Amino acid sequence: MDWILLGLSVLLSAVSIVILMQSRNSKEAGAADGVQAIQQSLEEFVAKMEAENDQLYQKLVHYMKAEQRAAWERIQLLEEKVRVLEEERGQTAVVQKDDEEDKVLQLYKQGFSAKQIGKALLLDHGKVELMINLFNKRQISK
């Protein structure tokens, strides 16, 4: 009987060792499954972040192109306005110069001196003398 009890005891110990090993293997398999699940979750997260970054990058590129286009159009509009203003200013300067010259010559013909004309019209004395001299040269050459 002792041998039977001893055999049963050994058999029971062997069965408990087998059950313990299977339990350990299933825990390790569960842990491996957990690691794989975490790894898969991280891969999905990284893929999602990359897709989101690509979308944001495309939006940024689109926004920058729109801003650049708007700035370019504004520059062209302003350049056109500057060109028109320069043309107007050039025509105004010519008209103003002709008016000044006419007034200087009119006062000169009335007998005013270059100094008096300069004071009356608020022009530089040398400029008035130059206009008078040019007028006199034109009169001589005619």
Phi and psi in radians as a Rosetta constraint file:
Dihedral C 1 N 2 CA 2 C 2 CIRCULARHARMONIC -1.092 0.35
Dihedral N 2 CA 2 C 2 N 3 CIRCULARHARMONIC -0.614 0.35
Dihedral C 2 N 3 CA 3 C 3 CIRCULARHARMONIC -1.214 0.35
Dihedral N 3 CA 3 C 3 N 4 CIRCULARHARMONIC -0.578 0.35
Dihedral C 3 N 4 CA 4 C 4 CIRCULARHARMONIC -1.218 0.35
Dihedral N 4 CA 4 C 4 N 5 CIRCULARHARMONIC -0.773 0.35
Dihedral C 4 N 5 CA 5 C 5 CIRCULARHARMONIC -1.124 0.35
Dihedral N 5 CA 5 C 5 N 6 CIRCULARHARMONIC -0.694 0.35
Dihedral C 5 N 6 CA 6 C 6 CIRCULARHARMONIC -1.143 0.35
Dihedral N 6 CA 6 C 6 N 7 CIRCULARHARMONIC -0.707 0.35
Dihedral C 6 N 7 CA 7 C 7 CIRCULARHARMONIC -1.146 0.35
Dihedral N 7 CA 7 C 7 N 8 CIRCULARHARMONIC -0.762 0.35
Dihedral C 7 N 8 CA 8 C 8 CIRCULARHARMONIC -1.105 0.35
Dihedral N 8 CA 8 C 8 N 9 CIRCULARHARMONIC -0.679 0.35
Dihedral C 8 N 9 CA 9 C 9 CIRCULARHARMONIC -1.113 0.35
Dihedral N 9 CA 9 C 9 N 10 CIRCULARHARMONIC -0.751 0.35
Dihedral C 9 N 10 CA 10 C 10 CIRCULARHARMONIC -1.167 0.35
Dihedral N 10 CA 10 C 10 N 11 CIRCULARHARMONIC -0.739 0.35
Dihedral C 10 N 11 CA 11 C 11 CIRCULARHARMONIC -1.102 0.35
Dihedral N 11 CA 11 C 11 N 12 CIRCULARHARMONIC -0.755 0.35
Dihedral C 11 N 12 CA 12 C 12 CIRCULARHARMONIC -1.119 0.35
Dihedral N 12 CA 12 C 12 N 13 CIRCULARHARMONIC -0.697 0.35
Dihedral C 12 N 13 CA 13 C 13 CIRCULARHARMONIC -1.122 0.35
Dihedral N 13 CA 13 C 13 N 14 CIRCULARHARMONIC -0.721 0.35
Dihedral C 13 N 14 CA 14 C 14 CIRCULARHARMONIC -1.130 0.35
Dihedral N 14 CA 14 C 14 N 15 CIRCULARHARMONIC -0.741 0.35
Dihedral C 14 N 15 CA 15 C 15 CIRCULARHARMONIC -1.116 0.35
Dihedral N 15 CA 15 C 15 N 16 CIRCULARHARMONIC -0.741 0.35
Dihedral C 15 N 16 CA 16 C 16 CIRCULARHARMONIC -1.143 0.35
Dihedral N 16 CA 16 C 16 N 17 CIRCULARHARMONIC -0.624 0.35
Dihedral C 16 N 17 CA 17 C 17 CIRCULARHARMONIC -1.144 0.35
Dihedral N 17 CA 17 C 17 N 18 CIRCULARHARMONIC -0.736 0.35
Dihedral C 17 N 18 CA 18 C 18 CIRCULARHARMONIC -1.104 0.35
Dihedral N 18 CA 18 C 18 N 19 CIRCULARHARMONIC -0.777 0.35
Dihedral C 18 N 19 CA 19 C 19 CIRCULARHARMONIC -1.113 0.35
Dihedral N 19 CA 19 C 19 N 20 CIRCULARHARMONIC -0.729 0.35
Dihedral C 19 N 20 CA 20 C 20 CIRCULARHARMONIC -1.089 0.35
Dihedral N 20 CA 20 C 20 N 21 CIRCULARHARMONIC -0.719 0.35
Dihedral C 20 N 21 CA 21 C 21 CIRCULARHARMONIC -1.128 0.35
Dihedral N 21 CA 21 C 21 N 22 CIRCULARHARMONIC -0.740 0.35
Dihedral C 21 N 22 CA 22 C 22 CIRCULARHARMONIC -1.140 0.35
Dihedral N 22 CA 22 C 22 N 23 CIRCULARHARMONIC -0.678 0.35
Dihedral C 22 N 23 CA 23 C 23 CIRCULARHARMONIC -1.105 0.35
Dihedral N 23 CA 23 C 23 N 24 CIRCULARHARMONIC -0.758 0.35
Dihedral C 23 N 24 CA 24 C 24 CIRCULARHARMONIC -1.115 0.35
Dihedral N 24 CA 24 C 24 N 25 CIRCULARHARMONIC -0.757 0.35
Dihedral C 24 N 25 CA 25 C 25 CIRCULARHARMONIC -1.088 0.35
Dihedral N 25 CA 25 C 25 N 26 CIRCULARHARMONIC -0.695 0.35
Dihedral C 25 N 26 CA 26 C 26 CIRCULARHARMONIC -1.205 0.35
Dihedral N 26 CA 26 C 26 N 27 CIRCULARHARMONIC -0.622 0.35
Dihedral C 26 N 27 CA 27 C 27 CIRCULARHARMONIC -1.148 0.35
Dihedral N 27 CA 27 C 27 N 28 CIRCULARHARMONIC -0.751 0.35
Dihedral C 27 N 28 CA 28 C 28 CIRCULARHARMONIC -1.116 0.35
Dihedral N 28 CA 28 C 28 N 29 CIRCULARHARMONIC -0.685 0.35
Dihedral C 28 N 29 CA 29 C 29 CIRCULARHARMONIC -1.146 0.35
Dihedral N 29 CA 29 C 29 N 30 CIRCULARHARMONIC -0.700 0.35
Dihedral C 29 N 30 CA 30 C 30 CIRCULARHARMONIC -1.121 0.35
Dihedral N 30 CA 30 C 30 N 31 CIRCULARHARMONIC -0.711 0.35
Dihedral C 30 N 31 CA 31 C 31 CIRCULARHARMONIC -1.138 0.35
Dihedral N 31 CA 31 C 31 N 32 CIRCULARHARMONIC -0.712 0.35
Dihedral C 31 N 32 CA 32 C 32 CIRCULARHARMONIC -1.125 0.35
Dihedral N 32 CA 32 C 32 N 33 CIRCULARHARMONIC -0.694 0.35
Dihedral C 32 N 33 CA 33 C 33 CIRCULARHARMONIC -1.103 0.35
Dihedral N 33 CA 33 C 33 N 34 CIRCULARHARMONIC -0.680 0.35
Dihedral C 33 N 34 CA 34 C 34 CIRCULARHARMONIC -1.105 0.35
Dihedral N 34 CA 34 C 34 N 35 CIRCULARHARMONIC -0.742 0.35
Dihedral C 34 N 35 CA 35 C 35 CIRCULARHARMONIC -1.110 0.35
Dihedral N 35 CA 35 C 35 N 36 CIRCULARHARMONIC -0.752 0.35
Dihedral C 35 N 36 CA 36 C 36 CIRCULARHARMONIC -1.118 0.35
Dihedral N 36 CA 36 C 36 N 37 CIRCULARHARMONIC -0.674 0.35
Dihedral C 36 N 37 CA 37 C 37 CIRCULARHARMONIC -1.130 0.35
Dihedral N 37 CA 37 C 37 N 38 CIRCULARHARMONIC -0.748 0.35
Dihedral C 37 N 38 CA 38 C 38 CIRCULARHARMONIC -1.119 0.35
Dihedral N 38 CA 38 C 38 N 39 CIRCULARHARMONIC -0.770 0.35
Dihedral C 38 N 39 CA 39 C 39 CIRCULARHARMONIC -1.066 0.35
Dihedral N 39 CA 39 C 39 N 40 CIRCULARHARMONIC -0.753 0.35
Dihedral C 39 N 40 CA 40 C 40 CIRCULARHARMONIC -1.142 0.35
Dihedral N 40 CA 40 C 40 N 41 CIRCULARHARMONIC -0.697 0.35
Dihedral C 40 N 41 CA 41 C 41 CIRCULARHARMONIC -1.084 0.35
Dihedral N 41 CA 41 C 41 N 42 CIRCULARHARMONIC -0.746 0.35
Dihedral C 41 N 42 CA 42 C 42 CIRCULARHARMONIC -1.121 0.35
Dihedral N 42 CA 42 C 42 N 43 CIRCULARHARMONIC -0.718 0.35
Dihedral C 42 N 43 CA 43 C 43 CIRCULARHARMONIC -1.093 0.35
Dihedral N 43 CA 43 C 43 N 44 CIRCULARHARMONIC -0.730 0.35
Dihedral C 43 N 44 CA 44 C 44 CIRCULARHARMONIC -1.120 0.35
Dihedral N 44 CA 44 C 44 N 45 CIRCULARHARMONIC -0.712 0.35
Dihedral C 44 N 45 CA 45 C 45 CIRCULARHARMONIC -1.107 0.35
Dihedral N 45 CA 45 C 45 N 46 CIRCULARHARMONIC -0.790 0.35
Dihedral C 45 N 46 CA 46 C 46 CIRCULARHARMONIC -1.095 0.35
Dihedral N 46 CA 46 C 46 N 47 CIRCULARHARMONIC -0.744 0.35
Dihedral C 46 N 47 CA 47 C 47 CIRCULARHARMONIC -1.093 0.35
Dihedral N 47 CA 47 C 47 N 48 CIRCULARHARMONIC -0.726 0.35
Dihedral C 47 N 48 CA 48 C 48 CIRCULARHARMONIC -1.118 0.35
Dihedral N 48 CA 48 C 48 N 49 CIRCULARHARMONIC -0.741 0.35
Dihedral C 48 N 49 CA 49 C 49 CIRCULARHARMONIC -1.124 0.35
Dihedral N 49 CA 49 C 49 N 50 CIRCULARHARMONIC -0.709 0.35
Dihedral C 49 N 50 CA 50 C 50 CIRCULARHARMONIC -1.098 0.35
Dihedral N 50 CA 50 C 50 N 51 CIRCULARHARMONIC -0.739 0.35
Dihedral C 50 N 51 CA 51 C 51 CIRCULARHARMONIC -1.119 0.35
Dihedral N 51 CA 51 C 51 N 52 CIRCULARHARMONIC -0.734 0.35
Dihedral C 51 N 52 CA 52 C 52 CIRCULARHARMONIC -1.140 0.35
Dihedral N 52 CA 52 C 52 N 53 CIRCULARHARMONIC -0.716 0.35
Dihedral C 52 N 53 CA 53 C 53 CIRCULARHARMONIC -1.097 0.35
Dihedral N 53 CA 53 C 53 N 54 CIRCULARHARMONIC -0.718 0.35
Dihedral C 53 N 54 CA 54 C 54 CIRCULARHARMONIC -1.069 0.35
Dihedral N 54 CA 54 C 54 N 55 CIRCULARHARMONIC -0.739 0.35
Dihedral C 54 N 55 CA 55 C 55 CIRCULARHARMONIC -1.112 0.35
Dihedral N 55 CA 55 C 55 N 56 CIRCULARHARMONIC -0.779 0.35
Dihedral C 55 N 56 CA 56 C 56 CIRCULARHARMONIC -1.113 0.35
Dihedral N 56 CA 56 C 56 N 57 CIRCULARHARMONIC -0.677 0.35
Dihedral C 56 N 57 CA 57 C 57 CIRCULARHARMONIC -1.098 0.35
Dihedral N 57 CA 57 C 57 N 58 CIRCULARHARMONIC -0.763 0.35
Dihedral C 57 N 58 CA 58 C 58 CIRCULARHARMONIC -1.109 0.35
Dihedral N 58 CA 58 C 58 N 59 CIRCULARHARMONIC -0.707 0.35
Dihedral C 58 N 59 CA 59 C 59 CIRCULARHARMONIC -1.099 0.35
Dihedral N 59 CA 59 C 59 N 60 CIRCULARHARMONIC -0.726 0.35
Dihedral C 59 N 60 CA 60 C 60 CIRCULARHARMONIC -1.113 0.35
Dihedral N 60 CA 60 C 60 N 61 CIRCULARHARMONIC -0.774 0.35
Dihedral C 60 N 61 CA 61 C 61 CIRCULARHARMONIC -1.075 0.35
Dihedral N 61 CA 61 C 61 N 62 CIRCULARHARMONIC -0.774 0.35
Dihedral C 61 N 62 CA 62 C 62 CIRCULARHARMONIC -1.084 0.35
Dihedral N 62 CA 62 C 62 N 63 CIRCULARHARMONIC -0.775 0.35
Dihedral C 62 N 63 CA 63 C 63 CIRCULARHARMONIC -1.089 0.35
Dihedral N 63 CA 63 C 63 N 64 CIRCULARHARMONIC -0.781 0.35
Dihedral C 63 N 64 CA 64 C 64 CIRCULARHARMONIC -1.119 0.35
Dihedral N 64 CA 64 C 64 N 65 CIRCULARHARMONIC -0.695 0.35
Dihedral C 64 N 65 CA 65 C 65 CIRCULARHARMONIC -1.123 0.35
Dihedral N 65 CA 65 C 65 N 66 CIRCULARHARMONIC -0.717 0.35
Dihedral C 65 N 66 CA 66 C 66 CIRCULARHARMONIC -1.122 0.35
Dihedral N 66 CA 66 C 66 N 67 CIRCULARHARMONIC -0.752 0.35
Dihedral C 66 N 67 CA 67 C 67 CIRCULARHARMONIC -1.124 0.35
Dihedral N 67 CA 67 C 67 N 68 CIRCULARHARMONIC -0.728 0.35
Dihedral C 67 N 68 CA 68 C 68 CIRCULARHARMONIC -1.119 0.35
Dihedral N 68 CA 68 C 68 N 69 CIRCULARHARMONIC -0.742 0.35
Dihedral C 68 N 69 CA 69 C 69 CIRCULARHARMONIC -1.088 0.35
Dihedral N 69 CA 69 C 69 N 70 CIRCULARHARMONIC -0.771 0.35
Dihedral C 69 N 70 CA 70 C 70 CIRCULARHARMONIC -1.128 0.35
Dihedral N 70 CA 70 C 70 N 71 CIRCULARHARMONIC -0.723 0.35
Dihedral C 70 N 71 CA 71 C 71 CIRCULARHARMONIC -1.135 0.35
Dihedral N 71 CA 71 C 71 N 72 CIRCULARHARMONIC -0.714 0.35
Dihedral C 71 N 72 CA 72 C 72 CIRCULARHARMONIC -1.096 0.35
Dihedral N 72 CA 72 C 72 N 73 CIRCULARHARMONIC -0.760 0.35
Dihedral C 72 N 73 CA 73 C 73 CIRCULARHARMONIC -1.108 0.35
Dihedral N 73 CA 73 C 73 N 74 CIRCULARHARMONIC -0.703 0.35
Dihedral C 73 N 74 CA 74 C 74 CIRCULARHARMONIC -1.138 0.35
Dihedral N 74 CA 74 C 74 N 75 CIRCULARHARMONIC -0.711 0.35
Dihedral C 74 N 75 CA 75 C 75 CIRCULARHARMONIC -1.079 0.35
Dihedral N 75 CA 75 C 75 N 76 CIRCULARHARMONIC -0.784 0.35
Dihedral C 75 N 76 CA 76 C 76 CIRCULARHARMONIC -1.096 0.35
Dihedral N 76 CA 76 C 76 N 77 CIRCULARHARMONIC -0.722 0.35
Dihedral C 76 N 77 CA 77 C 77 CIRCULARHARMONIC -1.094 0.35
Dihedral N 77 CA 77 C 77 N 78 CIRCULARHARMONIC -0.789 0.35
Dihedral C 77 N 78 CA 78 C 78 CIRCULARHARMONIC -1.158 0.35
Dihedral N 78 CA 78 C 78 N 79 CIRCULARHARMONIC -0.677 0.35
Dihedral C 78 N 79 CA 79 C 79 CIRCULARHARMONIC -1.096 0.35
Dihedral N 79 CA 79 C 79 N 80 CIRCULARHARMONIC -0.677 0.35
Dihedral C 79 N 80 CA 80 C 80 CIRCULARHARMONIC -1.131 0.35
Dihedral N 80 CA 80 C 80 N 81 CIRCULARHARMONIC -0.748 0.35
Dihedral C 80 N 81 CA 81 C 81 CIRCULARHARMONIC -1.095 0.35
Dihedral N 81 CA 81 C 81 N 82 CIRCULARHARMONIC -0.731 0.35
Dihedral C 81 N 82 CA 82 C 82 CIRCULARHARMONIC -1.091 0.35
Dihedral N 82 CA 82 C 82 N 83 CIRCULARHARMONIC -0.745 0.35
Dihedral C 82 N 83 CA 83 C 83 CIRCULARHARMONIC -1.079 0.35
Dihedral N 83 CA 83 C 83 N 84 CIRCULARHARMONIC -0.776 0.35
Dihedral C 83 N 84 CA 84 C 84 CIRCULARHARMONIC -1.101 0.35
Dihedral N 84 CA 84 C 84 N 85 CIRCULARHARMONIC -0.769 0.35
Dihedral C 84 N 85 CA 85 C 85 CIRCULARHARMONIC -1.115 0.35
Dihedral N 85 CA 85 C 85 N 86 CIRCULARHARMONIC -0.678 0.35
Dihedral C 85 N 86 CA 86 C 86 CIRCULARHARMONIC -1.130 0.35
Dihedral N 86 CA 86 C 86 N 87 CIRCULARHARMONIC -0.689 0.35
Dihedral C 86 N 87 CA 87 C 87 CIRCULARHARMONIC -1.121 0.35
Dihedral N 87 CA 87 C 87 N 88 CIRCULARHARMONIC -0.780 0.35
Dihedral C 87 N 88 CA 88 C 88 CIRCULARHARMONIC -1.107 0.35
Dihedral N 88 CA 88 C 88 N 89 CIRCULARHARMONIC -0.751 0.35
Dihedral C 88 N 89 CA 89 C 89 CIRCULARHARMONIC -1.120 0.35
Dihedral N 89 CA 89 C 89 N 90 CIRCULARHARMONIC -0.685 0.35
Dihedral C 89 N 90 CA 90 C 90 CIRCULARHARMONIC -1.104 0.35
Dihedral N 90 CA 90 C 90 N 91 CIRCULARHARMONIC -0.739 0.35
Dihedral C 90 N 91 CA 91 C 91 CIRCULARHARMONIC -1.183 0.35
Dihedral N 91 CA 91 C 91 N 92 CIRCULARHARMONIC -0.679 0.35
Dihedral C 91 N 92 CA 92 C 92 CIRCULARHARMONIC -1.137 0.35
Dihedral N 92 CA 92 C 92 N 93 CIRCULARHARMONIC -0.705 0.35
Dihedral C 92 N 93 CA 93 C 93 CIRCULARHARMONIC -1.113 0.35
Dihedral N 93 CA 93 C 93 N 94 CIRCULARHARMONIC -0.700 0.35
Dihedral C 93 N 94 CA 94 C 94 CIRCULARHARMONIC -1.132 0.35
Dihedral N 94 CA 94 C 94 N 95 CIRCULARHARMONIC -0.784 0.35
Dihedral C 94 N 95 CA 95 C 95 CIRCULARHARMONIC -1.114 0.35
Dihedral N 95 CA 95 C 95 N 96 CIRCULARHARMONIC -0.763 0.35
Dihedral C 95 N 96 CA 96 C 96 CIRCULARHARMONIC -1.118 0.35
Dihedral N 96 CA 96 C 96 N 97 CIRCULARHARMONIC -0.700 0.35
Dihedral C 96 N 97 CA 97 C 97 CIRCULARHARMONIC -1.126 0.35
Dihedral N 97 CA 97 C 97 N 98 CIRCULARHARMONIC -0.736 0.35
Dihedral C 97 N 98 CA 98 C 98 CIRCULARHARMONIC -1.107 0.35
Dihedral N 98 CA 98 C 98 N 99 CIRCULARHARMONIC -0.716 0.35
Dihedral C 98 N 99 CA 99 C 99 CIRCULARHARMONIC -1.094 0.35
Dihedral N 99 CA 99 C 99 N 100 CIRCULARHARMONIC -0.768 0.35
Dihedral C 99 N 100 CA 100 C 100 CIRCULARHARMONIC -1.045 0.35
Dihedral N 100 CA 100 C 100 N 101 CIRCULARHARMONIC -0.823 0.35
Dihedral C 100 N 101 CA 101 C 101 CIRCULARHARMONIC -1.089 0.35
Dihedral N 101 CA 101 C 101 N 102 CIRCULARHARMONIC -0.732 0.35
Dihedral C 101 N 102 CA 102 C 102 CIRCULARHARMONIC -1.075 0.35
Dihedral N 102 CA 102 C 102 N 103 CIRCULARHARMONIC -0.749 0.35
Dihedral C 102 N 103 CA 103 C 103 CIRCULARHARMONIC -1.142 0.35
Dihedral N 103 CA 103 C 103 N 104 CIRCULARHARMONIC -0.752 0.35
Dihedral C 103 N 104 CA 104 C 104 CIRCULARHARMONIC -1.053 0.35
Dihedral N 104 CA 104 C 104 N 105 CIRCULARHARMONIC -0.829 0.35
Dihedral C 104 N 105 CA 105 C 105 CIRCULARHARMONIC -1.162 0.35
Dihedral N 105 CA 105 C 105 N 106 CIRCULARHARMONIC -0.634 0.35
Dihedral C 105 N 106 CA 106 C 106 CIRCULARHARMONIC -1.102 0.35
Dihedral N 106 CA 106 C 106 N 107 CIRCULARHARMONIC -0.811 0.35
Dihedral C 106 N 107 CA 107 C 107 CIRCULARHARMONIC -1.173 0.35
Dihedral N 107 CA 107 C 107 N 108 CIRCULARHARMONIC -0.623 0.35
Dihedral C 107 N 108 CA 108 C 108 CIRCULARHARMONIC -1.115 0.35
Dihedral N 108 CA 108 C 108 N 109 CIRCULARHARMONIC -0.737 0.35
Dihedral C 108 N 109 CA 109 C 109 CIRCULARHARMONIC -1.156 0.35
Dihedral N 109 CA 109 C 109 N 110 CIRCULARHARMONIC -0.438 0.35
Dihedral C 109 N 110 CA 110 C 110 CIRCULARHARMONIC -1.435 0.35
Dihedral N 110 CA 110 C 110 N 111 CIRCULARHARMONIC -0.117 0.35
Dihedral C 110 N 111 CA 111 C 111 CIRCULARHARMONIC 1.813 0.35
Dihedral N 111 CA 111 C 111 N 112 CIRCULARHARMONIC 0.141 0.35
Dihedral C 111 N 112 CA 112 C 112 CIRCULARHARMONIC -1.325 0.35
Dihedral N 112 CA 112 C 112 N 113 CIRCULARHARMONIC 2.603 0.35
Dihedral C 112 N 113 CA 113 C 113 CIRCULARHARMONIC -1.430 0.35
Dihedral N 113 CA 113 C 113 N 114 CIRCULARHARMONIC 2.910 0.35
Dihedral C 113 N 114 CA 114 C 114 CIRCULARHARMONIC -1.075 0.35
Dihedral N 114 CA 114 C 114 N 115 CIRCULARHARMONIC -0.660 0.35
Dihedral C 114 N 115 CA 115 C 115 CIRCULARHARMONIC -1.119 0.35
Dihedral N 115 CA 115 C 115 N 116 CIRCULARHARMONIC -0.790 0.35
Dihedral C 115 N 116 CA 116 C 116 CIRCULARHARMONIC -1.132 0.35
Dihedral N 116 CA 116 C 116 N 117 CIRCULARHARMONIC -0.710 0.35
Dihedral C 116 N 117 CA 117 C 117 CIRCULARHARMONIC -1.113 0.35
Dihedral N 117 CA 117 C 117 N 118 CIRCULARHARMONIC -0.756 0.35
Dihedral C 117 N 118 CA 118 C 118 CIRCULARHARMONIC -1.043 0.35
Dihedral N 118 CA 118 C 118 N 119 CIRCULARHARMONIC -0.756 0.35
Dihedral C 118 N 119 CA 119 C 119 CIRCULARHARMONIC -1.163 0.35
Dihedral N 119 CA 119 C 119 N 120 CIRCULARHARMONIC -0.736 0.35
Dihedral C 119 N 120 CA 120 C 120 CIRCULARHARMONIC -1.166 0.35
Dihedral N 120 CA 120 C 120 N 121 CIRCULARHARMONIC -0.710 0.35
Dihedral C 120 N 121 CA 121 C 121 CIRCULARHARMONIC -1.690 0.35
Dihedral N 121 CA 121 C 121 N 122 CIRCULARHARMONIC 0.029 0.35
Dihedral C 121 N 122 CA 122 C 122 CIRCULARHARMONIC 0.993 0.35
Dihedral N 122 CA 122 C 122 N 123 CIRCULARHARMONIC 0.824 0.35
Dihedral C 122 N 123 CA 123 C 123 CIRCULARHARMONIC -2.032 0.35
Dihedral N 123 CA 123 C 123 N 124 CIRCULARHARMONIC 2.763 0.35
Dihedral C 123 N 124 CA 124 C 124 CIRCULARHARMONIC -1.175 0.35
Dihedral N 124 CA 124 C 124 N 125 CIRCULARHARMONIC 2.430 0.35
Dihedral C 124 N 125 CA 125 C 125 CIRCULARHARMONIC -1.025 0.35
Dihedral N 125 CA 125 C 125 N 126 CIRCULARHARMONIC -0.731 0.35
Dihedral C 125 N 126 CA 126 C 126 CIRCULARHARMONIC -1.137 0.35
Dihedral N 126 CA 126 C 126 N 127 CIRCULARHARMONIC -0.657 0.35
Dihedral C 126 N 127 CA 127 C 127 CIRCULARHARMONIC -1.137 0.35
Dihedral N 127 CA 127 C 127 N 128 CIRCULARHARMONIC -0.731 0.35
Dihedral C 127 N 128 CA 128 C 128 CIRCULARHARMONIC -1.116 0.35
Dihedral N 128 CA 128 C 128 N 129 CIRCULARHARMONIC -0.768 0.35
Dihedral C 128 N 129 CA 129 C 129 CIRCULARHARMONIC -1.087 0.35
Dihedral N 129 CA 129 C 129 N 130 CIRCULARHARMONIC -0.700 0.35
Dihedral C 129 N 130 CA 130 C 130 CIRCULARHARMONIC -1.073 0.35
Dihedral N 130 CA 130 C 130 N 131 CIRCULARHARMONIC -0.776 0.35
Dihedral C 130 N 131 CA 131 C 131 CIRCULARHARMONIC -1.085 0.35
Dihedral N 131 CA 131 C 131 N 132 CIRCULARHARMONIC -0.734 0.35
Dihedral C 131 N 132 CA 132 C 132 CIRCULARHARMONIC -1.146 0.35
Dihedral N 132 CA 132 C 132 N 133 CIRCULARHARMONIC -0.765 0.35
Dihedral C 132 N 133 CA 133 C 133 CIRCULARHARMONIC -1.099 0.35
Dihedral N 133 CA 133 C 133 N 134 CIRCULARHARMONIC -0.734 0.35
Dihedral C 133 N 134 CA 134 C 134 CIRCULARHARMONIC -1.115 0.35
Dihedral N 134 CA 134 C 134 N 135 CIRCULARHARMONIC -0.681 0.35
Dihedral C 134 N 135 CA 135 C 135 CIRCULARHARMONIC -1.102 0.35
Dihedral N 135 CA 135 C 135 N 136 CIRCULARHARMONIC -0.762 0.35
Dihedral C 135 N 136 CA 136 C 136 CIRCULARHARMONIC -1.125 0.35
Dihedral N 136 CA 136 C 136 N 137 CIRCULARHARMONIC -0.689 0.35
Dihedral C 136 N 137 CA 137 C 137 CIRCULARHARMONIC -1.148 0.35
Dihedral N 137 CA 137 C 137 N 138 CIRCULARHARMONIC -0.668 0.35
Dihedral C 137 N 138 CA 138 C 138 CIRCULARHARMONIC -1.157 0.35
Dihedral N 138 CA 138 C 138 N 139 CIRCULARHARMONIC -0.630 0.35
Dihedral C 138 N 139 CA 139 C 139 CIRCULARHARMONIC -1.192 0.35
Dihedral N 139 CA 139 C 139 N 140 CIRCULARHARMONIC -0.647 0.35
Dihedral C 139 N 140 CA 140 C 140 CIRCULARHARMONIC -1.228 0.35
Dihedral N 140 CA 140 C 140 N 141 CIRCULARHARMONIC -0.707 0.35
Dihedral C 140 N 141 CA 141 C 141 CIRCULARHARMONIC -1.264 0.35
Dihedral N 141 CA 141 C 141 N 142 CIRCULARHARMONIC -0.312 0.35
